[in-house]
Amino acid sequence: MTTPSIPLDVEAAIAHLMRFLSVEGVTGKEANIGAAVSEALKSVGVPASAIRFDDANKRIPLPTETGNLIVDLPGTKAGPRLLFSTHLDTVPLCAGAKPKREGARIVSDGTTALGGDARTGVALLVVLAETLIKHKLPHPPITLLFTVREESGLHGARELNPKDLGGAAMCINVDGQLASELLIGAVGQENWEVEITGKASHAGVAPEKGISATLVGSIAIAEARREGWFGKIVKPDGRGTSNVGIFGGKGGTIAAGDATNVVTDYAYIRGEARSPEAAFATKIAEAFKAAFAKAQAEVKDDKGETAQVKFTHKPAYPPFELDKDSPVVKRAAKALGMLGIEPVYLFSNGGLDANWLDKHGVPTITIGAGQAEIHTIKEYVNLDEYEKGCRLGILMATLED
């Protein structure tokens, strides 16, 4: 693909990507990759005074080494401020990644995931700054945002202060696979958890004197499935998905119970509910709550006593969906058209930083830059798509309004 009007140094762009893929920075431990990005930005001409870290990590309820990295590029022409975002962190499976180039791909050595999610975005934002500065391309004011702890709950985007975004009118988030695919919306998620406190007894001598926490949990999950609230959910008033992800024991231990001859007295279960509608995600969680209440009433000891069941749920992130006529979507479609690419509009069943950026008042579209087979040891970066993503980003930054 050749686009003479975009002065992209493809090999330099790939070199940035290779560098960032080799810097470890799993979720919550982003200090090293944050420092590497800061140095790279300075090396391409961004003043140190324009680069800062916020204090979002102080508000994240998990240990987090550093805040979000924020960079302000003054505009060379008038226009609404643009925000470009991506996330610094990778999943733990990427720890120790050793990237290598194989033809039109970058791959790992096969023992770890690669980290293209979202180091492709990290590299793209640095390439964008480098290209704008080196070639003196006209552009409106731009803010670059590199978030932390995206992979472990979208925490960096959630906890950032919207005032730090400089009043951005729209955002281009880089966290997808194909340049042609424009993610214009995503589901919201509700998390739930339940603690079941039963009563221990000897499972062989006096099982009737016990109250099995595992039985209560098992009946509840089966009840939720029977009523159509487990897995893919389609109801007259909404649709969504749910899952039970953790069925464990005290203090986060793997096992609920510790011996086969003891009626299990405690179980901890955690799950999620997703839907394009926040209210329906809450309804799914409430359906699980009802299922656990029904199971509680069914399981009794010889005196008619039941387990204690403590069920709680809360929103994890809100859903959103942009209209195809919104300015940021039209801007992306126009840029793709200039590249000769037909846009494909998608709605994601997974959460993105875009969910929170949109909630913070910045309409956000997510574009792709070549990451593929993410979160697996088969992960790779498609360099053709990475190049397209870089060109798309540069065009979106420099388009006439």
C-alpha positions as CSV (number, residue, x, y, z in Angstrom):
1,M,0.0,0.0,0.0
2,T,1.4,3.4,-1.0
3,T,0.0,6.7,0.2
4,P,2.5,9.4,-0.9
5,S,0.7,12.1,1.0
6,I,1.5,10.5,4.3
7,P,5.2,10.7,5.1
8,L,5.4,7.6,7.2
9,D,8.8,6.0,7.8
10,V,7.7,2.4,8.0
11,E,10.9,0.9,9.2
12,A,11.3,3.5,11.9
13,A,7.7,2.7,13.0
14,I,8.5,-1.0,13.2
15,A,11.6,-0.3,15.2
16,H,9.6,1.6,17.7
17,L,7.2,-1.4,18.0
18,M,10.0,-3.9,18.4
19,R,11.5,-1.8,21.1
20,F,8.2,-1.5,23.1
21,L,7.4,-5.2,22.7
22,S,10.7,-6.0,24.4
23,V,10.0,-3.9,27.5
24,E,8.1,-5.8,30.2
25,G,5.1,-4.1,31.7
26,V,2.4,-6.4,32.8
27,T,-0.8,-4.9,34.3
28,G,0.0,-3.0,37.4
29,K,3.7,-2.9,36.7
30,E,3.9,-0.2,34.0
31,A,6.8,1.9,35.3
32,N,9.4,0.5,32.9
33,I,7.3,0.8,29.8
34,G,6.1,4.2,30.9
35,A,9.7,5.4,31.2
36,A,10.6,3.8,27.8
37,V,7.7,5.7,26.1
38,S,8.7,8.9,27.8
39,E,12.3,8.6,26.5
40,A,11.1,7.7,23.0
41,L,8.8,10.7,22.9
42,K,11.7,13.0,24.0
43,S,13.9,11.5,21.3
44,V,11.4,12.4,18.6
45,G,11.2,16.0,19.7
46,V,8.5,16.1,22.4
47,P,9.6,18.5,25.1
48,A,10.0,17.0,28.5
49,S,7.6,19.7,29.9
50,A,4.8,18.3,27.7
51,I,5.1,14.8,29.3
52,R,3.6,13.9,32.7
53,F,2.1,11.1,34.7
54,D,-1.1,11.6,36.6
55,D,-2.0,10.2,40.0
56,A,-4.7,7.7,38.9
57,N,-2.7,4.9,40.5
58,K,-3.4,6.4,43.9
59,R,-7.1,5.8,43.3
60,I,-6.9,2.4,41.7
61,P,-7.8,-0.3,44.3
62,L,-5.0,-2.5,43.2
63,P,-1.2,-2.0,43.6
64,T,-0.2,0.1,40.5
65,E,3.4,1.4,40.0
66,T,2.6,4.5,38.1
67,G,-0.2,6.7,36.8
68,N,-1.4,7.3,33.3
69,L,1.1,8.9,30.9
70,I,-0.3,12.1,29.4
71,V,1.3,14.1,26.6
72,D,0.2,17.5,25.2
73,L,1.1,18.5,21.7
74,P,0.3,22.1,20.9
75,G,-1.7,22.6,17.7
76,T,-0.2,24.2,14.7
77,K,-3.6,25.1,13.4
78,A,-6.9,26.0,15.0
79,G,-9.4,23.2,15.7
80,P,-11.0,21.1,18.4
81,R,-8.5,19.1,20.6
82,L,-8.0,15.5,19.6
83,L,-7.3,12.7,22.0
84,F,-5.3,9.6,21.0
85,S,-5.3,6.8,23.5
86,T,-4.0,3.3,24.1
87,H,-2.9,1.2,27.1
88,L,0.6,0.6,28.4
89,D,0.0,-2.7,30.2
90,T,0.0,-6.3,28.9
91,V,-1.5,-9.5,30.3
92,P,0.8,-11.5,32.6
93,L,1.3,-14.1,29.9
94,C,3.5,-11.5,28.1
95,A,6.1,-11.4,30.8
96,G,9.5,-12.0,29.3
97,A,8.4,-11.7,25.7
98,K,11.2,-11.9,23.1
99,P,9.8,-10.4,19.9
100,K,11.3,-11.4,16.5
101,R,10.4,-10.4,13.0
102,E,9.3,-13.1,10.6
103,G,8.4,-11.7,7.2
104,A,5.3,-9.6,7.5
105,R,4.8,-10.5,11.1
106,I,6.3,-10.0,14.5
107,V,6.0,-13.1,16.8
108,S,7.3,-14.2,20.2
109,D,9.6,-17.1,20.8
110,G,6.5,-19.3,21.5
111,T,6.9,-19.4,25.3
112,T,4.9,-16.3,26.1
113,A,2.3,-14.0,24.5
114,L,3.7,-11.1,22.6
115,G,2.1,-8.0,23.9
116,G,0.8,-6.6,20.6
117,D,-2.2,-5.8,22.7
118,A,-1.7,-2.9,23.0
119,R,2.0,-2.2,22.3
120,T,0.9,-1.7,18.7
121,G,-1.1,1.3,20.0
122,V,1.8,2.5,22.2
123,A,4.1,2.5,19.1
124,L,1.5,4.1,16.9
125,L,1.1,7.1,19.3
126,V,4.9,7.6,19.3
127,V,5.0,7.3,15.5
128,L,2.2,9.9,15.3
129,A,4.1,12.4,17.5
130,E,7.3,11.7,15.5
131,T,5.7,12.2,12.1
132,L,3.9,15.3,13.1
133,I,7.0,16.9,14.5
134,K,9.5,15.7,11.9
135,H,7.4,16.8,8.9
136,K,5.8,19.8,10.5
137,L,2.3,18.5,9.6
138,P,-0.5,20.9,10.4
139,H,-2.7,19.6,13.2
140,P,-5.0,20.8,15.9
141,P,-4.0,20.5,19.6
142,I,-3.5,16.8,20.5
143,T,-3.4,14.9,23.7
144,L,-1.8,11.5,23.9
145,L,-3.0,9.2,26.7
146,F,-1.3,5.9,27.7
147,T,-3.4,4.3,30.4
148,V,-2.4,1.7,33.1
149,R,-4.2,-1.4,34.3
150,E,-6.5,-1.7,31.3
151,E,-6.1,-5.5,31.2
152,S,-7.1,-5.9,34.8
153,G,-10.3,-3.8,34.8
154,L,-9.9,-0.6,32.7
155,H,-8.7,1.1,35.9
156,G,-6.5,3.7,34.5
157,A,-9.2,5.1,32.2
158,R,-11.8,4.9,34.9
159,E,-9.7,6.8,37.5
160,L,-8.3,9.5,35.3
161,N,-9.4,13.1,35.9
162,P,-11.3,14.2,32.8
163,K,-9.8,17.7,33.2
164,D,-6.4,16.2,32.3
165,L,-7.7,15.6,28.8
166,G,-7.7,19.3,28.0
167,G,-11.3,19.5,26.8
168,A,-10.8,17.0,23.9
169,A,-13.7,16.9,21.5
170,M,-13.2,13.3,20.4
171,C,-10.8,10.4,20.9
172,I,-9.1,7.7,18.8
173,N,-8.3,4.7,20.9
174,V,-5.9,2.2,19.4
175,D,-6.7,-1.3,20.7
176,G,-7.9,-3.5,17.8
177,Q,-6.8,-5.8,15.0
178,L,-7.8,-4.6,11.6
179,A,-7.5,-0.9,10.4
180,S,-10.8,-1.4,8.6
181,E,-12.7,-2.3,11.8
182,L,-14.1,0.7,13.7
183,L,-15.4,-0.2,17.1
184,I,-18.1,2.3,17.8
185,G,-19.6,0.7,21.0
186,A,-19.2,-1.9,23.6
187,V,-21.1,-3.7,26.3
188,G,-21.1,-2.7,29.9
189,Q,-20.3,-5.1,32.7
190,E,-21.7,-5.8,36.2
191,N,-19.6,-7.9,38.6
192,W,-21.1,-10.0,41.3
193,E,-19.8,-12.1,44.1
194,V,-21.3,-14.3,46.8
195,E,-20.0,-15.8,50.1
196,I,-21.8,-18.9,51.2
197,T,-21.2,-19.9,54.9
198,G,-22.6,-23.4,55.6
199,K,-21.8,-25.8,58.4
200,A,-19.2,-28.4,58.6
201,S,-19.9,-32.0,59.7
202,H,-18.4,-35.4,59.1
203,A,-19.5,-36.4,55.6
204,G,-19.5,-40.1,56.4
205,V,-20.8,-40.2,60.0
206,A,-23.3,-37.3,60.1
207,P,-23.7,-35.6,56.7
208,E,-27.3,-34.6,57.7
209,K,-25.8,-32.3,60.4
210,G,-23.9,-30.2,57.8
211,I,-24.9,-27.5,55.4
212,S,-22.9,-27.8,52.2
213,A,-21.8,-24.5,50.8
214,T,-20.7,-26.2,47.6
215,L,-24.2,-27.7,47.2
216,V,-25.8,-24.3,47.6
217,G,-23.5,-22.8,45.0
218,S,-24.0,-25.7,42.6
219,I,-27.8,-25.6,42.8
220,A,-27.8,-21.8,42.4
221,I,-25.7,-22.0,39.2
222,A,-27.9,-24.8,37.8
223,E,-31.0,-22.7,38.6
224,A,-29.6,-19.7,36.8
225,R,-28.9,-21.8,33.8
226,R,-32.3,-23.4,33.9
227,E,-34.0,-20.0,34.0
228,G,-31.9,-18.8,31.0
229,W,-29.5,-16.5,32.8
230,F,-26.2,-18.4,32.2
231,G,-24.0,-17.9,29.2
232,K,-25.7,-16.3,26.2
233,I,-28.9,-14.5,27.3
234,V,-31.8,-13.5,25.1
235,K,-34.9,-12.3,26.9
236,P,-37.9,-10.2,25.6
237,D,-36.5,-7.1,27.4
238,G,-32.8,-7.5,26.7
239,R,-29.8,-9.5,25.8
240,G,-26.4,-10.1,27.3
241,T,-24.0,-12.8,28.6
242,S,-23.0,-14.1,32.0
243,N,-20.3,-16.3,33.5
244,V,-19.2,-17.8,36.7
245,G,-15.5,-17.4,36.8
246,I,-14.3,-18.3,40.3
247,F,-15.6,-21.0,42.6
248,G,-13.2,-21.1,45.5
249,G,-12.5,-21.1,49.2
250,K,-11.6,-18.9,52.0
251,G,-9.1,-16.1,51.6
252,G,-8.9,-16.5,47.8
253,T,-7.7,-20.1,48.1
254,I,-8.3,-22.3,45.1
255,A,-10.3,-25.0,46.8
256,A,-13.7,-24.7,48.4
257,G,-13.2,-27.2,51.3
258,D,-10.1,-29.1,52.1
259,A,-11.2,-32.7,52.6
260,T,-13.7,-35.2,51.1
261,N,-14.9,-36.4,54.5
262,V,-16.0,-32.9,55.6
263,V,-19.2,-31.2,54.5
264,T,-17.9,-27.9,53.0
265,D,-18.7,-25.0,55.2
266,Y,-17.6,-22.1,53.0
267,A,-17.5,-21.2,49.3
268,Y,-16.7,-18.0,47.5
269,I,-18.1,-17.5,44.0
270,R,-17.5,-14.6,41.6
271,G,-19.1,-13.9,38.2
272,E,-20.0,-11.3,35.7
273,A,-22.9,-10.0,33.6
274,R,-22.6,-8.1,30.3
275,S,-25.1,-6.3,28.2
276,P,-25.4,-3.3,25.8
277,E,-27.8,-1.9,28.4
278,A,-26.6,-1.2,31.9
279,A,-30.0,-1.9,33.4
280,F,-30.1,-5.3,31.8
281,A,-26.6,-6.2,33.1
282,T,-27.9,-5.4,36.6
283,K,-31.0,-7.5,35.9
284,I,-28.8,-10.5,35.1
285,A,-26.9,-10.0,38.3
286,E,-30.2,-9.8,40.2
287,A,-31.3,-13.0,38.6
288,F,-28.2,-14.8,40.0
289,K,-29.0,-13.3,43.4
290,A,-32.5,-14.8,43.2
291,A,-31.0,-18.2,42.2
292,F,-28.7,-18.2,45.2
293,A,-31.6,-17.3,47.5
294,K,-33.6,-20.2,46.1
295,A,-30.7,-22.5,46.5
296,Q,-30.2,-21.3,50.1
297,A,-33.8,-22.2,51.0
298,E,-33.4,-25.7,49.5
299,V,-30.3,-26.9,51.4
300,K,-31.0,-27.5,55.1
301,D,-29.5,-29.5,57.9
302,D,-31.4,-31.9,60.2
303,K,-32.7,-29.0,62.2
304,G,-33.9,-27.0,59.2
305,E,-31.2,-24.4,59.3
306,T,-29.8,-22.9,56.1
307,A,-26.5,-21.4,55.0
308,Q,-25.8,-17.8,55.2
309,V,-25.6,-16.3,51.7
310,K,-24.1,-12.8,51.2
311,F,-24.6,-11.7,47.6
312,T,-23.3,-8.3,46.3
313,H,-23.0,-6.8,42.8
314,K,-21.8,-3.5,41.3
315,P,-21.1,-2.0,37.9
316,A,-17.6,-2.6,36.5
317,Y,-17.9,-0.3,33.4
318,P,-20.7,1.4,31.5
319,P,-21.8,0.5,28.0
320,F,-21.8,3.0,25.1
321,E,-22.5,3.2,21.4
322,L,-21.7,6.0,19.0
323,D,-23.9,7.1,16.1
324,K,-22.3,6.6,12.7
325,D,-23.0,10.3,12.1
326,S,-21.0,11.4,15.2
327,P,-17.9,13.5,14.3
328,V,-15.3,11.0,15.4
329,V,-16.9,8.2,13.4
330,K,-17.2,10.3,10.3
331,R,-13.6,11.4,10.7
332,A,-12.4,7.8,10.9
333,A,-14.5,6.8,7.9
334,K,-13.2,9.7,5.9
335,A,-9.6,8.8,6.7
336,L,-10.2,5.1,5.8
337,G,-11.8,6.3,2.5
338,M,-8.6,8.2,1.7
339,L,-6.7,5.0,2.2
340,G,-9.0,3.1,-0.1
341,I,-10.4,1.0,2.8
342,E,-14.1,0.4,3.4
343,P,-15.0,0.8,7.0
344,V,-16.6,-2.1,9.0
345,Y,-18.5,-0.9,12.0
346,L,-18.4,-3.2,15.1
347,F,-19.9,-3.4,18.5
348,S,-17.6,-5.1,21.1
349,N,-18.7,-7.7,23.6
350,G,-15.7,-6.8,25.6
351,G,-14.9,-3.7,27.6
352,L,-12.5,-1.1,26.3
353,D,-10.9,2.1,27.7
354,A,-13.3,3.7,25.3
355,N,-16.2,2.8,27.7
356,W,-14.8,5.1,30.3
357,L,-13.4,7.8,28.0
358,D,-16.9,8.1,26.5
359,K,-18.3,8.2,30.1
360,H,-15.9,11.0,30.8
361,G,-17.4,13.0,28.0
362,V,-15.1,12.2,25.1
363,P,-16.8,10.3,22.3
364,T,-14.3,7.5,21.5
365,I,-13.8,5.2,18.5
366,T,-11.4,2.3,18.7
367,I,-9.2,1.5,15.7
368,G,-6.9,-1.5,14.9
369,A,-3.2,-1.7,14.3
370,G,-2.4,-5.3,13.7
371,Q,-2.6,-7.1,17.0
372,A,-3.8,-10.7,16.5
373,E,-4.4,-13.9,18.6
374,I,-4.0,-11.7,21.7
375,H,-3.6,-13.2,25.1
376,T,-2.1,-16.5,23.7
377,I,1.3,-17.8,23.0
378,K,0.3,-17.7,19.3
379,E,-0.1,-13.9,19.4
380,Y,1.5,-12.0,16.5
381,V,1.5,-8.5,15.0
382,N,0.4,-8.2,11.3
383,L,2.8,-5.5,10.0
384,D,0.7,-4.6,7.0
385,E,-2.2,-3.8,9.4
386,Y,0.2,-2.0,11.7
387,E,1.3,0.2,8.8
388,K,-2.3,0.9,7.9
389,G,-3.1,1.8,11.5
390,C,-0.2,4.2,11.6
391,R,-1.4,5.9,8.4
392,L,-4.9,6.0,9.6
393,G,-3.8,7.7,12.9
394,I,-1.7,10.3,11.0
395,L,-4.6,11.0,8.7
396,M,-7.1,11.4,11.5
397,A,-4.7,13.8,13.2
398,T,-4.2,16.0,10.2
399,L,-7.6,16.0,8.4
400,E,-9.2,19.2,7.6
401,D,-12.4,19.7,9.8
